[in-house]
Amino acid sequence: MSTTDEHKRHAQQSYTIEVATISSSRYREKSDPRSPDDADDVSGAIIVDSLRKSGHVVRYTLLSDDADMIRHWFAKAMDADAIVTTGGTGLAPGDVTIEAIRPLLGKEMPGFGEIFRARSVAEIGYAAMLTRAIAGVVRGRAVFCMPGSPNAVRLGIEMITSEIGHVIEHARGRA
């Protein structure tokens, strides 16, 4: 059995995961939804459904593309085992998720973005270079930030659900 398989075997089966969709336009329309369905949030629903099917406890929030709002939410989300965001990662001036969260990362996990972009090339071609997906660790919590399109979310959440226990245990220093 490989070391990776051994670590996965000893990881918990269920974690609490904080999920945020970051979209100014959706936030203006739906400001305080209880679920992705209430916000007409396809990408958020994909994430929440996938994590719940994997046995995790999931909390959902809709945020505006506002760095202060994102950091405030992030500070409150630190009671979770992991944090997952979608949206606000583009190149437009208003896309600030990466700028809000990257400085908080104690350690980055560049492999997440690298694999994300490499797998995206097959789907969207060289436009994958525009993709700003990051992951890392903040005080023992796994953090993942991915683009907001449903196809990007399907790819990212597949990667996340397959390794989340392993990543969390490493983040906690138990692996």
LINCOR-V592768 format. One record per pair of residues at least 4 apart in sequence whose ideal C-beta (glycine too) atoms are under 7 Angstrom apart, sorted by the first residue. I is the first residue (numbers start at 1). J is the second residue. D is the distance in Angstrom with one decimal. If there is no record, write none. Layout:
# LINCOR-V592768
[[I,J,D] [I,J,D]]
This chain:
# LINCOR-V592768
[[1,5,4.8] [1,6,5.5] [2,6,6.9] [3,7,6.4] [4,8,6.4] [4,166,6.9] [5,9,6.3] [6,10,6.8] [7,11,6.6] [7,166,5.3] [7,169,6.2] [7,175,4.6] [8,165,6.3] [8,166,5.1] [11,165,3.1] [11,166,5.8] [11,168,7.0] [11,169,4.9] [12,165,6.1] [13,55,5.7] [14,55,4.7] [14,56,5.6] [14,57,6.6] [15,56,5.2] [15,81,3.9] [15,82,6.0] [15,164,6.7] [15,165,7.0] [15,168,5.9] [16,57,4.6] [16,80,4.7] [16,81,5.2] [17,51,5.4] [17,56,5.1] [17,58,5.3] [17,80,5.9] [17,81,6.5] [17,82,4.7] [17,84,6.1] [18,59,5.2] [18,77,3.8] [18,80,4.0] [18,83,4.8] [19,44,6.6] [19,47,5.3] [19,48,5.9] [19,58,5.8] [19,59,6.8] [19,60,5.1] [19,84,5.0] [20,61,4.6] [20,63,5.2] [20,73,6.1] [20,85,4.9] [21,26,6.9] [21,36,6.9] [21,39,6.9] [21,41,5.1] [21,43,6.3] [21,44,4.1] [21,62,5.3] [21,86,5.3] [21,87,5.4] [22,63,4.9] [22,65,5.8] [22,70,6.5] [22,85,5.9] [22,87,4.1] [22,88,3.6] [22,97,5.1] [23,27,6.0] [23,87,4.9] [23,148,6.5] [24,28,6.4] [24,64,4.7] [24,65,4.4] [24,94,6.3] [25,29,6.8] [26,30,5.8] [26,39,5.9] [26,41,6.4] [26,62,6.2] [27,31,5.8] [27,62,5.6] [27,63,6.3] [27,64,4.0] [30,38,6.8] [30,39,4.4] [30,62,6.1] [33,38,3.5] [33,39,3.8] [33,62,5.5] [34,38,5.3] [35,60,5.9] [36,41,3.9] [36,44,3.4] [36,45,3.9] [36,48,5.6] [36,60,6.0] [37,45,6.3] [39,44,6.6] [39,62,5.0] [41,45,6.0] [41,62,6.8] [42,46,6.6] [42,150,5.0] [43,47,6.7] [43,86,4.9] [43,87,7.0] [43,148,5.3] [43,149,6.9] [43,150,5.2] [43,153,4.3] [44,48,6.1] [44,60,6.2] [44,86,6.5] [45,49,5.8] [46,50,6.2] [46,150,6.1] [46,153,4.8] [46,154,6.0] [46,157,6.2] [47,51,6.3] [47,84,6.0] [47,86,6.2] [47,153,6.0] [47,157,5.3] [48,52,6.1] [48,58,5.1] [48,60,5.6] [49,53,6.2] [50,54,6.5] [50,157,4.6] [50,161,5.6] [51,56,4.5] [51,58,4.9] [51,161,6.6] [52,56,6.4] [52,58,5.5] [54,161,4.9] [59,80,6.9] [61,73,6.0] [63,69,5.5] [63,70,5.9] [63,73,5.7] [64,69,5.6] [65,88,4.7] [65,94,4.9] [65,95,6.1] [65,96,5.5] [66,70,6.5] [67,71,6.2] [67,96,4.7] [67,99,6.2] [67,100,4.2] [68,72,6.2] [69,73,6.4] [70,74,6.1] [70,96,6.9] [70,97,6.3] [70,100,4.0] [70,101,6.8] [71,75,6.5] [71,100,5.4] [72,76,6.9] [73,77,6.0] [74,83,6.8] [74,101,6.5] [74,104,6.5] [77,83,5.1] [78,139,6.7] [78,141,6.2] [80,141,6.7] [81,141,6.5] [81,168,5.3] [82,141,6.1] [82,142,4.2] [82,164,6.1] [82,168,5.9] [83,141,6.1] [83,143,4.8] [84,144,4.8] [84,160,6.5] [85,97,5.8] [85,145,4.7] [86,146,5.5] [86,147,7.0] [86,148,5.0] [86,153,5.5] [87,97,6.7] [87,148,3.3] [88,95,5.0] [88,96,6.0] [88,97,3.4] [89,95,6.1] [89,97,5.1] [89,98,5.6] [89,132,4.3] [89,133,6.7] [89,145,6.1] [89,146,6.8] [89,147,5.0] [90,95,4.1] [91,95,6.6] [91,130,6.1] [96,100,5.4] [97,101,6.1] [97,145,5.6] [98,102,5.4] [98,132,5.1] [98,134,6.0] [98,145,6.3] [101,105,6.9] [101,143,6.7] [101,145,5.7] [102,134,6.2] [104,138,5.3] [105,136,3.6] [105,137,6.7] [105,138,5.9] [105,143,6.5] [106,137,5.5] [106,138,5.7] [106,139,6.6] [107,136,5.4] [107,137,4.6] [108,134,6.7] [108,136,4.3] [109,135,4.2] [109,136,5.1] [110,114,5.7] [111,115,5.8] [112,116,6.1] [112,133,6.4] [112,134,6.8] [112,135,3.6] [112,144,6.6] [112,159,6.8] [113,117,6.2] [113,133,4.6] [113,134,5.4] [113,135,7.0] [114,118,6.2] [115,119,6.1] [115,159,6.5] [116,120,6.2] [116,131,6.4] [116,133,4.2] [116,146,6.9] [116,155,6.6] [116,156,6.1] [116,159,6.9] [117,121,6.9] [117,128,4.8] [117,131,5.1] [119,155,5.8] [120,124,5.6] [120,128,3.9] [120,131,5.7] [120,155,6.7] [121,125,6.4] [121,126,7.0] [121,128,4.6] [123,151,6.6] [124,128,5.6] [131,147,6.0] [133,145,6.5] [133,146,4.7] [133,147,6.4] [133,156,6.4] [134,145,5.0] [135,143,6.2] [135,144,4.6] [136,143,5.4] [137,141,6.7] [137,142,6.3] [137,143,6.8] [137,171,4.3] [138,143,5.5] [140,171,5.2] [140,172,4.9] [141,171,6.2] [142,164,6.6] [142,167,4.4] [142,168,5.0] [142,171,5.1] [144,156,6.9] [144,160,5.4] [146,152,5.9] [146,153,6.4] [146,156,3.8] [147,152,4.0] [149,153,6.8] [150,154,6.4] [151,155,6.7] [152,156,6.1] [153,157,5.8] [154,158,6.5] [155,159,6.8] [156,160,6.1] [157,161,5.9] [158,162,6.5] [159,163,6.7] [160,164,5.4] [163,167,5.4] [164,168,6.1] [165,169,6.3] [166,170,6.6] [166,175,6.9] [167,171,6.2] [168,172,6.3] [169,174,4.6] [169,175,4.4] [170,175,4.3]]
